[in-house]
Amino acid sequence: MLPEYDLDFSKSKKNRFAEVLKRQGNYIELEPDIQKVFKNSEEVNNALRAFINVIPKHNINWLQNA
């Protein structure tokens, strides 16, 4: 990080909205080994879309019913 961005995180607090987001059902927690591979949600979504596109169409129902 550049010197002009010398941020003080000593007084930082946990995200107060984290629990609310979990309860809304839009939150998916990735395992640490998966987190190391992807930098952001866009990369995760792109990988999942690629995976879905290579699955034969008759197996898509299996994914939707899981």
C-alpha positions in Angstrom: 0.0 0.0 0.0 1.2 3.5 -0.8 2.5 5.6 2.1 -0.2 8.2 1.7 -2.7 5.4 2.5 -1.3 4.9 6.0 -4.6 3.8 7.6 -5.0 3.1 11.3 -7.0 0.0 11.8 -6.4 -0.2 15.6 -10.0 1.0 16.3 -11.7 -1.0 13.6 -14.9 -2.9 14.5 -16.5 -6.0 13.2 -19.0 -5.5 10.4 -22.3 -4.8 12.2 -24.3 -5.9 9.2 -22.6 -9.3 8.8 -25.2 -11.2 10.8 -28.1 -9.5 9.0 -26.6 -10.5 5.7 -26.2 -14.1 6.8 -29.9 -14.3 7.8 -31.0 -12.8 4.4 -29.8 -15.9 2.7 -27.6 -14.1 0.1 -24.5 -15.0 2.0 -22.3 -17.9 1.0 -19.2 -18.7 3.0 -16.3 -20.1 1.0 -13.8 -22.4 2.6 -10.3 -20.9 3.1 -8.7 -23.0 0.3 -11.3 -21.6 -2.2 -10.9 -18.1 -0.9 -7.2 -18.2 -1.8 -8.1 -18.9 -5.4 -10.6 -16.1 -6.0 -10.0 -12.4 -5.4 -13.6 -11.3 -5.4 -17.2 -12.4 -6.0 -17.0 -11.7 -9.8 -14.3 -14.3 -10.2 -16.3 -16.8 -8.2 -19.5 -16.1 -10.3 -17.5 -16.4 -13.5 -16.1 -19.8 -12.5 -19.5 -21.1 -11.5 -21.0 -19.9 -14.8 -18.2 -21.7 -16.7 -18.9 -24.8 -14.6 -22.6 -24.7 -15.3 -22.0 -24.3 -19.1 -19.9 -27.5 -19.3 -22.5 -29.6 -17.5 -24.7 -31.5 -19.9 -28.2 -30.0 -20.0 -29.9 -33.1 -18.6 -27.8 -32.8 -15.4 -28.8 -29.2 -14.7 -32.0 -30.5 -13.1 -29.8 -32.3 -10.6 -28.2 -29.0 -9.6 -31.5 -27.2 -9.3 -32.9 -30.0 -7.0 -29.9 -30.2 -4.8 
